[in-house]
Amino acid sequence: MENRWAETHTDPLDACAYGSRLLGREPDLVLHGGGNTSVKAVVTDLTGRRVDVLHVKGSGWDLADIERAGFAPLRLERLRELLTVPSLPDDRMMNELRCALLDAGAPDPSVETLLHAVLPHPAVLHTHADAVITLTNLREPLVEEVFGDRVVVVPYVMPGFALAKKCAELFPRHAGERTIGVVLMNHGLFTFGEDTEEAYARHVELVSAAEAHLARHRPTRAPAAPLPRVDPRDLAALRRRIAEAAGHPVIVTRHTDPATAAFVARSDLADLAGRGPATPDHVIRTKRVPLVGRDVEGYAAEYRRYFERHARPGLTMLDPAPRVVLDPELGMLTVGRRARDADIARDIYSHTIDVLERAEELGGYRALPPRDLFEMEYWELEQAKLRLAGPPAEFTGEVALVTGAASGIGRACADALRARGASVIGLDLTPTGSRTDYLGLRVDVTDTAAVRAAVERGVERFGGVDVLVASAGVFPGNTPIAELDPDTWRRTMAVNADSTAVLFRTAHPFLELAPRGGRVVVIASKNAPAPGPGAAAYSASKAAVTQLARVAALEWAADGIRVNAVHPDAVFDTGLWTEEVLAQRAAHYGLDVEAYKRRNLLGAEITSAAVGRMVAEMCSDTFACTTGAQVPVDGGNERVV
């Protein structure tokens, strides 16, 4: 581990925040909200009294980007008083911690707060370092062999009050002059110092010692053949079965990197992966074990038996679906309610693979017993977080494919669907970039092969397609039929109608497998029911795609897919309408621009966002009994009404 400390801080809390960020940006130490840090200081309260304070990482903050506001300030004297009581349920402990805050607006203190208070050093840092956890998760742990008397070793105890009490008992008894850290078995590493820079340097020292030992026993990983291409329909079908087990739609992401390919090719895969996670904290994201193979129903049945064996009265079983799937052909699939959750499961299990393989090479990997892992998975504090989270957004776990997604109506549709929880695959000629819940692909929708490849990439990223929004389109400009260029006609029909037919054919197998039923919305136009002069190619293409949607509604109803169309009109915030064109059209009608924009029965200005909201609503349960409909979004047009 490289010592990256490069700044000087005179304020202890600033130094703690800086050191925390250094740790949080090392994925081998901290993943997704893990770890916690603290610094003790003396502050002057409102009355002028000097108060000993523990500033500890607050819940909900990530070490990678924590600032001063992410630390909860608590009265240290009160924390040490709490450690004198014989027992304290964790929910009561968290209440007591909030009562000890100096700032009522501060975040909830870390569940490890009392352990930070136990250690008699000003600065304390805690991570789940992969190298250290590997040493602890062995049939014959190597912690004392590697670290000697530089650490105090604490056997595994559930985080919270019980762990703090155990450390309060063991640390004074075993700490010596050379002690610079505490190793919590199956949990992680604490280091401390007179300031955060010293605590950080000691963290580097101990992690580096563990890494050096592991480097001398690097696993002999034989190169694996690249994983085969799989039929994306198989991924979508597996996703549907996982969603059925979970009781709600899920995102499923496929991973085929060389390390994963080598791991899933192991002859002992089921045995090694079935022993449990590297640290119990991970069970919240990955469950106790992955599914090896594709028997989702068998996995769910075994999870129910696991719950029944360990449950105590009053517990409600979490969904029994896997969060990680390992398969010799598929590689690794990770599962989550949102794309972010699936990505977190990927990050955690990728690190778990390294721990498993190294530990097995060193003499045999060993995880905690199922009972201990169950207690973490059903920990009251985690249950409380789930209750406080509230219901997910309506389209959480679902995937929408939107064409023309880079601008105008297409972009508004993508934004509206994402705002309601969907992950989106956006296709457009213009690059749109990608984010956690958005996969932007540069695609010409008239290129059949490119569309097929894009859909397959989207399925590998998110697991399937639940919603299809056909928005890509062109308006070739006003041209009388007598002057119509044949190439312009063919190009307009190709983009506005032909490409949608290809898209329908490509997407249908995935829409058919959508856990809540497939939904399709076609962005047509007012020109379909009420064409205008000079727009023959545009009007004819939009009429064609409207008719295509009607036929699809007839054919696909038996597959649980509903197909509807919207007819926008006079949507002036799209790329079709420049200020110059707007001014010309307004002058043609003898109106100013603002009056021209509201030239409809309701006097409403029609925006892309309004169309996007309508499209999202048509994909919701509000329209569950509607297919084959054509809905105007035009403020009321006399020729349509």
N, C-alpha and C positions, 0 to 999 in steps of 0.2 A: 504494500500500500504506500503510495507516494504522499509525503507531507506537503500539502498545498497551502499551508498558512503563509500569507504574504501581506497582511495588513496589521496596523497597530491601532488598538482601540483603548482609550482611557476609561470609557464607561463600561462596567462589567456586563450590563445587559446587551449593549451593542456587540461586545466581543462574543457573548454567548450566541446571539443571532447569527453572527458571521460564522462561527465554528459549526453551528447547526446546519447552515447551508452547505458548508464544505462536506459534511457527512451525508446530508440528504441528497447530494448530487452524485453520490457513489452508489450505483445500483447493487453492488456486491455487499453493501452495508445496510441499505434502507430501501424499502419498496413501498410506495403508495401509502403514505401516512404512518408508516411504522417508525419505531424509535422515538425517543424523547430525550430532552435535555433540560438542564436547569442551572441557575446560578443564585447563590445566596448573597444578599446585600443588605445594607442598612439604609432606610429611607426615613424622612421626616413626615409624619402624618399631619392632618389638618390642625391638630392641637399643638403642633410643635414638638411632639414626643418622638424620639428616635425608636424605630421599630425594625427588628430583624425580619427580613422578608425572603421568601423563596419564590423566585420567578421560574415557573415551570411551563414547558410547552403545553399549549391549550389544545383541547380536542377539536378536530376539524382542520387543524393547520398541518401543512406538510413541511417537513424539515428543509426540503429543497428550496423553498421560497419564503420561509418564515421571516417575519419582521418583528419589531418590538411589540406590536399590538397582538402578536400571536402567543405571548407569554402571559400566564395568569399569575398575579402577585398574591401571595398568601402569607398570613402571619405564621412565622416559623414556630413560635412558642406554642401556638394552638395545635399545630401539626404534631409536635412532639408530645403534647398532652394526650392526643388521640391514641398514640402508640402505647399508652399505659393501660388502656382498657383491654380485657382479655379477648374479646371478640367484637367484630363489627361487620354486619352484613354489607355487601358492596353498595347496595342502593342507599343505605343509611350513610355509609362512608362518603359517597359522592355528595350527599346533602351537607354533611359536615364540612367537606372541602369548600363548597360554595359559601357556607357561612363564614369560613375563614378568609375569604377574599377581601382585599382592600378596595377593590373596584367592582361594583355590582355589574358593570357592563363587560367585564372580562370574559373570555371564553371559559368553558368548563375545564377545570384542571385535568391533566392526564391521570389515568387510573393508577399510574406508578408514582404519583406525587409523594406518598408517604415513604416509599423506598428512597427517593431523592432526599427526603428530610432525614432519614436514618443515617445516611453516609455523612460523616463529619467534615466534609471538604467543601470549599466554596463553589467549585464548578464540577458538574457531573454530566457525563455523556453516555447515552445508551443506544446501541444499535443491535440489529439481528445479523451480524456479519456472517456471511456464508462460510468462510473459512473456520470461524470459531464454532459455529453450529455443527459443521462436519465433524469436528473433533469430539463433540458431545454426543453425537448420534451414532455411536459405535457400540458393538457388543462389548468391547473393552475400551471405554473412553480414554483419550490420550491427553486430556486437559492438563493433568499434573505433570506428565512427562514433558510436554511442550513448554508450559508456563512456570512450573515449579512454584516457588513461594511468592511469585509476583502477583498471584491472584488468590482470592478466596472463592472456593467452589461451593455453590448452593444447589442442593438437589431441586428437581422440578417441583414447583408449587404454583397453583393458579395465580395469575396476576391479581393485585389488589391488596387488601388488608393482610391476608394470610401470608403473602410473600414478603411484605414489609416486615411483619413480625418475625418471620424466619430469618431474614437478613439482620434484623436488630439483635437476634440471638447469636447468630454465627459470626458476624463480622468482627465484633470486639474480641471474640475468643480466638480467631484464627489470623487476623490481620497482623502484619509485622512491619518492620522498617522498610522492607523491599516491596511491600504490597502497593500495587498501582491500579488494581482493577478487581472486579467481581465477575465470575462466569456463572451465569444462571443456566443450569443444564437444560438442553432442548429449547432454550429461549434466547440467549444472547449475551452480550458483553456490556459491562459498565466500566468506565474509567473515570478518574477524578483528579483534581489538582488544585493548586492555589488560585489558578485562574483557568479560563477556558483554553487558552493556548497550551498550557501544560497538560490539561486533560486530553486535548486533541493529540498532542505528541505521544502521549501514552497509549492512546487508542491506535495510532499508527504503529507503535512498537509492538503491541500485542497481536494485532491483526497481521502484521508483516511476519511475525514469528510463526503464526499458524499457517500462513500462505507458504512460507519457506518449507515447512515440514511437509505440507501437501504436495509441493512441487517435486519433492524427492520420491513421491509415491503417486505420480500422475497415472490415471487410469489408461489402460491400453485399449483405446477405442479404434476398432477396425473401421476403415472408411466404408460407408454404406452407399449402396447404389441410390441414385436419385429416385425419389418416390414417383410412382407412375401418375400420369394424368388420369383423373377419375371423371366419370360422368357427373356433371354438376347436378343433374336430377337426383342422383344418389345422395348428394349432400343435402339437397332440399328435403328429400324424403326423410332422412335421418333427423334433420332439424324439426320436422313436423312431429316425429315420434318423441323427441326430447321435449318439445312444447306441450304435447299431450300429457307427458309424465309430470311436467312442471305445473300444468294447469293454466298456462298463459304463454303468449308468444315470447320467443327468445332470439337473441342474436347468436349466431354460431360462426366462428372464424377458423379457417384452416391455416395450419403452419407446416411448412415442408422444408425448413432450413436443414443444413447437414447434421447439426447436433441432434435435432429431433429425429431425422431419418435414421441415424445410428442407434438412438435409444429405442425406437419402436421395433428395430430389427433384432433386439436382444432376445436370446432364447429364454431368458428368465424374466421377461418383461412383466408378466402377470404377478409373479412372486415379489419382485423388487418394488414395483409401483404400488402393490397392494399392502405394503407395510405401514404406510401413513406418511403424513407431511413432515417436512424438515423442522418446522416449529408449529406449535398449536395455533398461533395467531393466523396462520394461513388457512386453517380449516373454514374460516368464515367465507373465504373467496373461492376455495377449490374443493370443498368438502373433504372428508377424511381420506378417501381414495378416489382415483379416476376410474372411469369405465374403460376397461381393456376389451377391445372388440366393439361390437355394435348392438349388443343385447340390452337395449334401453329398458325394456320391461323387466328383465331379470335384475338389472341394477336397482331399479326402483323398488322391486319386491324385497331385495336384500337390505336396502336402506330402511324400509319400514320395519323389518325384523331388528335391525340395529337400534332403531328408535325404541321399539317395544322392550328390548333388553335393558336399556339404560334410562328410560324416561322416569321422571318422578311426577307425582300428581300435579296437575295444573299446567303442564307443558303442552303446547300445541306444536305438532310436527311441522317442520319446514318442508318445502316441496322436495320430493325425493329424486329429482332429476340430476344427472351428473353436471359438473362444471368443467371437467376436463375429460376428453375422450382420447385414448391412445389406440392406434390401429396400424398394423404393418403396411397397409396400402394408403390410408388416409393421412397418416402422420399424426399430428396433434390437432384436435379441435378444442377450442375453448368457448365456453357458454356463459351468457349473462343476460340480464334483463335489458341492458343497454350495451352499446358497443364498448363503452368505457369499461364496463364490468368484465366483458370478455377479454379485453386487452389486459386488464389487471391480472386476471387468471392466467393469461399467457406469460406475462412477465414473471409472476410468482413461480409457475411450474417450470419455466425455462431454467430458473435458478435452482429449483428443486432437483431437476435432472442432474445438474452438475454435482450437487451435494450427494445424491443417491449414488452416482457412479464413483465418486471419490471415496465415499465411506465404504462402499462395497469392496473396493480395491484395497483399502486399509485393514480389512478384517471382518467386514460385515455391517451393513446399515441396519440400524434399529431405531424405530420411532416410539413415541409414547404409546401406552396401551389404549385401546378404544375408549375405555371409560374416561380417561383424562381428556381425550379429544372431544368426546361428547359433551363434557362439562364446559369446554371452551365454546363449542358450537352453539350450545344452548345457555350460555352465560346470561344472567339476568341483565347485565349492562348492555350486551349486544341485542337482546330482545327489546330493551327499552329504545335503542336506536331505531330499530325497525318500526316500532309503534310511532315514534316521533316523525319518521320519514313521511308518513301519510301515503295515500294511494298514488301510484305512478301516473304519469300523463297517459292520455287515451291511447296513443299509438306506440307506447313503449314496447320494445321487442319486435316491432314490425319494420319492414323494409319497403321503401318506395323507390321506384325507378322513374326519373323525370327527364324527358328530353327537352332540349332548348333551355337548359337549367342555368345558363350563365347570365341571363339578363331578362328583363321584362316579365311577362306572365310566368314563364317557366321558372325563373328565379323566385318569384313571389310564391309559387306553388311549393317549391322546395323549402323555402323559409317557413311557410305556414305548416307544413307537415313536420318539419324538425321541431318547431315550437310546440307541437303537440306530442313529441316523444319519438317520432320515427327516425330511423337512420335512412339516409338518402344516397342513391347512386345517381349522379347527375351527368348526363351526356350533353355535349355541346361542341361545336367547332372551336370555340374559344376556351382555352385552358381556364379552369376554375379553381384549381388547387384542391387539397383534401384536408379534412379535419377528422377528429375521432369518429364523429357520426355522419360524415359526409365524404363520399368517394367521388371526386371529380375526374371525369375521363374525357379526353379529347377524341371525339368521334363524329364522322360524317354519317348522319342517319341514313343516307342513301347507299352506304357501303354495307351490304348485307353481312359480309364476313366480319367487318369491324364491329357491327352491332352485336353479332353473336359472341364475339370475343369479349366485348365489354360486359355483356350480361353474365358471362361465365366469371369474369373477374369480380363482378359485384357479388355473385353468389359465394365465391370463395372468401370474400371479405365479410359478408354479413349473413350468409346462410340461405338466402332465398329471395323471392320477390312477392310481396303481399299487395302492393299498390302500384299501378302503372298510370302515369300521367303523360299523355302524348301531347306535347306543347310545341315541339320544334316546327317552325313554319317560316315561309317567306311571303312577302307581298311585293309583286314585281312592279308595282306602279300602275297608274291609270293609262290604259291603252285601248282604244276602240277595237272591236273584233276585226274590222276591216284592215287594221294595221298590225294585228297580232303576229309576233314573231314565233314561228314553230318551236324554236329552241327554248324560248321563254315559257311557252305553254308546257313543254315536256319537263323543264326544270321545276316549275311550280307544282305540277302534278306529282313529280318524283318526291319532292320534299314534303309536301302537305298531305299526300294521300298514299302513294306507293310505299313510302318508308314506314307509315303507320301499319299498313298491312303486314309488312315484314316484321315489325316490332311485335305485333299481336301474335304472329306465328311463333316467334322466338320466346316470348314471355309466357305463353299459355301453359306449358308444362310446370312452370314455377308458381303461377297464380293458382293453378289447380291444387297445389300442395300447401297453400297458405293456411296457417293454423286457424285463422278466423274467417277464412273465405277470401278469395281474391276480389279486388276492386279496381276498376278501370275508369278513368275520366279522360275524355278527349276534348282538347281545346279546339272547338270549331269556330264559328263566327256568325254574327248577325247576317252576314252575306249568304249563308246557307238558306235560311227561310226568306230573306229579303235582299236579293242581290241588287247591286247598283251598276249603272252604266260605267264602262271603262275598266271593269274588274272581272272580266270573263274568266281568266285563268284562276284567279284567287277564289272567286265565288264557286266555280265548278269543282275545284279541289276540296273546298270546305264542305260542299254538298256531298261529295264522294266519301269523305272521311266520316261525315255524319251518318250516311247510309251504312258504312262499314261498321260503325258502332252499334247501330240498330240490329244488324245481322249477328254480330258477336253477342249481343244481349240474348238473342233467340237461341243461339247455339251453345252458349256457355252457362246458361242458368243451371243446367243439370250438374255442372261441375262446381256449383257454389260460387260462381264469379258473377258479379253484377257490373254492368257496363252502362255508363251514362255520358252525356255530353253537355258542355256549357257553350253558350253563344255570347261571347263578349262583344261589345261595340264601343267605339270611340274611347279606347284606352290610350290616353295620350302620353303616358309616362313610359312608353316603350321606345326602342330604337327606331321604329318606323316613322315616328313623328319628330321632326326637327322644328326649331322655332320658326324657321323660314316657311316650312310646309304648313304649320299651324296658322301662321299669319295669312298665307295665301288662301287657305280653305275658309278661314273666318271672313276674309274680305269677300270671297265668292258669295257668302250668304248675307253679307251686309251686317256682320256682327263683329264685336271685338273678341279677342281670343278667349277671355274668361266666359263670356256669354256662349261662345261657340262650344266650349268644353261641356257646358251644361245644357246642350240642346237636346233634352229628352223630357219625357212627361214629368218626372220627379224633380227635374232641375238639379240632378246629382252629378258630381264629377266622378267618373268611373276610373279607378286606379288598378294597377296590377295587383296591389295588396288585396283589394276587394275581391278580385277574381280568385286569388290564391286562397282566401278564407273560404269562399264558396266551394272550391275544389276540395279543400280539406274536410269541410263539413259533409260533402257528398261521399267521402270515404268513411265517415263515422257511422255509428249505429242509428243516427237520425234518419239516414237513407237506407237502412237495412232492408226495407221492403220495397225498394225502388230500383228498377233496372229498365233500360231502354228510354230513359227520360232525356229531354232536351230543355235545359234551364237557361233562360236569358240572363245575362248580367250586363244590362244596358241602360238602366234608369227608366225603362219604358220607351219602346219605339213604336210609333203609330203604325208603321207598316207591319210590325210583328204582332202587336196586340190585336 
